[in-house]
Amino acid sequence: MFFRTDLALELKEGGQSELSDVPCKIKEKDRCKISHITVPCHIKDTGMAPGEYITIEMPPLSDALDENNRFLQVVSDEIKPFLPENGEVLVAGLGNAAITPDALGEKVIAQILATRHVKKELERITGISELRSVAAVSTDVLGNTGMETAEILKGLTQQLRPKAVIVIDAMAARSLERLGKTVQISTAGIAPGAGVGNRRPQIDQALLGVPVISVGVPTVVDAATVAVDLLGEEHVTDEEKEKLREMVSPNGAAMFVTPREIDLLIQRGARMIGMAINAALNPCFTVNDFELLTK
C-alpha cells in the first residue's frame, strides 16, 4: 500500500524505497532537528527527484510562539546556502487560497518584501546599497486560471530572467506527528498536487533554466494512512489496507485529514516562511523592518 508523502525523510524512514540506504546527516539547533538527505541521480522510483532535501522539525506552530524569531532564523539559515550570491530572485506562492490547508503559498507571498519595482528608492531611503531585487507572485491553481503553474512560472522566468526561483506550497505528510511542525526545503523543485494525488508538471531547473528552491509545510495526511495507523499497521494485511482505502475514498474521491487549528497553523507558518525568505534574500533588514515594509 502506497502512503502519499511529499517528505523525503518519511520515504527514507519507511524503509520501502531505495532512499532507506541513503545517508542522513542530522544536527540540532534552537530546539529544531535538521535532517539533510541528498537524493542521487542514479536512484530511481523513489518518488523524489534528485537533489538536496532539508527537513526541519520544530515545536508545533499552532502551540509554540516563535520567541525571538528563533525558528524563523533556523529556516532562513537553511535557505541561504541554496541562493545565488547576487541577482534577482522570483518568489512564487502555489496553491488555492480558497482552501485553507492549501493556502500557505498565497499567505507567504503577502509577507514577502518585493523590491524589484522600488529597489533604487529603497536604497536611497535606507542608505543600503546592496539590496537584492525580489519579485513575488501567487500563481493560484489550474482550475481557476486555466493555466498550469509550470506554464505561468516558465513565462515569468523568461520575461524577468531571475537568477533563482523560490516556490512555496503546502505538502502532504505520511505521519500526523509532522503536521504543522515540519518544514522541507529542497533544490529538486516541486510537483504541485503530488501529495494529494493530483500531480501537475514538475517545476525545476530543467524547466525554468535557473535554480529552483522549494519550501513547504505539511498540512494534510491521507485518510487511509490515518485509518491504518489507528488500527496498527503491523496488524493490518495488505488486503485490509486496500479495503480501508476504498472505505475512506467514496466514489473514488480521496479524502485527507487536516488539524482543527489549521487556520492558526497556516497563519503562523506563512509568517515564519515569508520572513525567513525575506531574511535570506536581504539580511541587511531585521524582521521588524520587513513587517513594517510589507504592511
N, C-alpha and C positions, 0 to 999 in steps of 0.2 A: 504494500500500500504506500503510495507516494504522498508525503505530507508537504504541502506547499510552504516554502520559506524563501525570503529574499536575503537571508543572512548566511554568509559563507561559514561563519563559525558554527552555526547549527548543523549544516551539512557535514562538517568535519566531525562534530560531536556525535552525530547519528551513526557513524561507522558504516554506512551503507553506500559510500561512494569512495572514489579514489582519493578524495580530499582527506580521508582519515589518516593517510600516511604522510600528509604534507606537514612540515614543521610549523609550530605556532609559537611566536615569541610573546611573552606576557610580561607586563610591567604594571605597577600601581602608582597612582598619583592623585592626591586630594580626594580620597575616598572613591576613586574610579579605578576599575580594572580595564586595562587596554590590551587587546589581543591583536596581533599582526600576522596575517596569513598572506603568503604570496602564491597565487594560483598559476602554475607554469603553463606554457603554451602546449606542451606535449600531453597534458592530461585532458581527456575527452569525456563528454557525457556526465559532467559534474553538476550541470545546471548553472554554473558560474563561469563567466567569461574570464580569460586570463587577465591578471592584473594584481594590484595590491588591495587588500581588504583590511581596514582598521575597524575593530568593534570596540566601542566604549560602553562599558556597563557602569551605571551610576545609581544612586538612590532614586526612587520613583519621582518623576517630575510632578505628579499630582499631589505628593505628600511632602516633599522636601523643598524648601526655598533655597535658591542658589545664592547663599550668603557670600557677599563679596565677589560674586560672579566667578567662583572657582570652577564650576563645571563648564561654564561658558569658555573660560580660558583654556581648559583642557581640550575642548573640541577645537578651538581656534589653533592651538599649537599643533594639532594633528593634521589640520588642513594646510597650514603654511608650507610644509615641505613639498607639496604637490603643485604649488603655484609657480608660474614663471616669475623671475625676478622683476621684470618690467613689462609694460604693455597693458592694453585694455583687457578687461575681463567681462564676459557676459554671464549674468546670474539668471537662471530660469526656474520658476516655480511650476511644477507639474501638478496635475490632479484636478478634482472637481470641487470647487468651493461650496457647492450646494449640498454636499455630503460631508458631514463633519469629520469622519475618520480619514477622508481623502482631501481635506482642506489645508493640509500642512504647507504645501508648496506656495499657494497664494498668500497665506498668512505670513510666511517668511519674507516674501517679496515686499510686503508692506513695511518690513523692518530694515530693508536694505537701503543704504545710502547710495543713490545713483548720482554719480558725479560727472558723467560724460558731457552733459549739457552745461554745467556750471563749473567745470574744473578750474579754469583760469580765474574766475571770480572768487571761488573758494580760496585759491592760493593767494590772491591779493588780500582778501579779508583776514585770513588766518596767518599769513606770513610763511606758510608751509609751501615749499617749492617742489615736493616730491609726492604729491597726491597721485594715486592711481586712478585712471579713468575707468568707471564702472557703469555698465548698462544693466537694467533689470527688466524682466518681462514675466508675466503669467501666461502660460500657454493654453489653459483650460483643457477640455477633452474633445475627442473626435466627435462625440455625439452632439456637442454644442457648436463646434466650429466647422465641421465637415472637413477638417484637415488633420492629418497625423501630426503629433507633436514633433516627430523627427523631421517632417517636411517644414514645419514652422522654423525650427531651430537651424536647419540647413540653410534656409533662405536668409535668416538673420545673420548667420555666421558669414555667409558670402558677402552680405552688404556691409556689415560692421568690421569684419576681419579682426576679431579679438584674438588675443594670444592664448586664451583658455576659456572654457565654458564650465560653470558650476551648475549642476542640476539638483533640485531638491524635490523629494517625493515621499509620500507615506509608503510604508512597507508592510508586508505580512511576515509574521514570525511563526515558528513551529511551537514555541513554548509560551504559555500565558505569563510566565515569570518575566519575559522580556518586554512585554507591552509597556510603553511609556517610560522605560528606564534604560533604553539601549539606543545608541547612535552608530550607524555604519557609514564609513567614508571609504570610497573606492576610486581607483583610477581606471576601472574596467568599463565605465559608462553604466547605462541603465536601460532596462526594457520596461517601459511603463505598463502597469497592469499585470505583470508576470506573476506576482504573488497571489493574485485573486483569479487566476485562470483566464485572463483576458490580455494575453501578451501582445504588445504592439511592437513596431520595428525598433530595433536596438539603437540607442543614441550613444555613440562612442567616437573615438578619434578617427576610426576608419571612415565614418560617415561625415563628420564635420571638418576633418583635416587639422584639428587642433586638440590639445589635451582636454579630456572631459573628466571632471571630478564630480562624483555623485555623493550626495549626503541624504540620509533618510532615517526616520524613526519608525519602528514597527507600531502599528495602531490596531491591527486585526489579527485574529487567528482563525484558521479553517475550523468550522463547527465539527467536522468529522474528527479532527485532531483532539478537540476538547472531549468529545464523547469517548474516544479510545483511552485518553488519559484518565478519565474518571473511573473507567472500568478496570484500568490497569493493563497496559499494553502487553505485558508478558502473559496475561491470562486470556487474551483475545486472539483467535485464529485469523488467518488471512481472509478466510471466507466471511467470518463475522465482521471484520473490518470493512469489507466491501458492502455488506448489508447495512452497516451503520452509516456509511457514506450515502447510500441510497435513501435511507430514512431521513437524513438531515439535508437532503437535496431534493425537495419536492419538485416534480416535473422537470428534473434535471437542472434546477437552478441552485447553484452552490450557495451555501449560507456561511456567514462569517460572524465571529464574536468580537465585540469591542468593549472596553471598560465603561462602566457607568459614568465615570468622571472624564469622558473623552473630550468634552469642551475645554476643561481646565488643562488637560494634557496637551491639546493642540495649541492652546494659548501660550503656555509656558515653553513648550517645545519650539514653537515658532520664534519666540523672543530669543531663546538660547541660541538656536542655529543661526538666526538672522544676525544677531550681534557678534557671534563667533566668526561668521564670514566677513562682516564689516571689519572686525579687529585684525583678521588675517590679511585683508586687502589693503587697509590703511591704518597700520599700527600707530601712526602719529596722533590719532584721536583716541579719547577714552570712551568707555561705554556710555557715560553720561553725555558726552559730546554727540555721539551717534543718536541717542534718544532725543535730544533736543533738535538735531538737524533733520530727523525723519518725521517729526510731528508736523 
